[in-house]
């Protein structure tokens, strides 16, 4: 495949690129003439893309639960040249009641979904400031705005990522660094088949936890409406926009769920207006 012109080439850093949305984003960026450093856990996961795109694709093995490894990979990537777009995509979910989860499961969720993106984001901010700008894409979820039973640790990570990203976006906007939270819904990426389950306890079997768990265990991904290739194209387009949105909601199911959740929150907030104002000092 012919090399793109230097003017068109941008450098992406994408985590969790072995499959799903990460792979689609990697392939879309390469197809459009960009260069990608993609992190995976399986060395051969992107061999076909490497054969097609040659040295425009660099593959790094990375376990996001090992902060020291994150530092090494980011350091090597930056030594190879400026990075224009960072995509924190890697993730998974532990399913079960909060009290069924082990401390190790909770810790791993927070490390992968929140701590690793924070570490990676912080590592790329100084060079982006020095080069005059950049883009950081945080792959959140409908679960970054809407809570369901069985996903408490997953929500803790994603809601934390949303708060972190919103704060940092206001810190660095003067440096032409833009952060965008992507909130997909049910997408055919194989995510459901990679879910990890707690050891079920009988007390939760017949309530909302058990019902949600059963649905996920038996779900057919063909009912998921999100097309990962279209999601990748929509995300790519935001990186070409001079003023990208802070949040990018993708999927009709996502839009409906988040709209309902925000409406419910706003309604509840409005009922507390008088009480909120009543606790001020009386002058």
Secondary structure, 3 states (H helix, E strand, C coil): CCCCCCCCCCEEEECCCCCHHHHHHHHHHHHCCCEEEEEECCCCCCHHHHHHHHHHEEEEECCCCCHHHHHHHHHHHHHCCCCCEEEECCCCCEECCHHHCCHHHHHHHHHHHHHHHHHHHHHHHHHHHHHCCEEEEEECCHHHCCCCCCCHHHHHHHHHHHHHHHHHHHHHHHHCEEEEEEEECCECCCCHHHCEECCCCHHHCCCHHHHHHHHHHHCCHHHCCECHHHHHHHHHHHHCCCCCCCEEEECHHHHHHHHHHHHHHHHHHHHCHHHHHHCCCCC
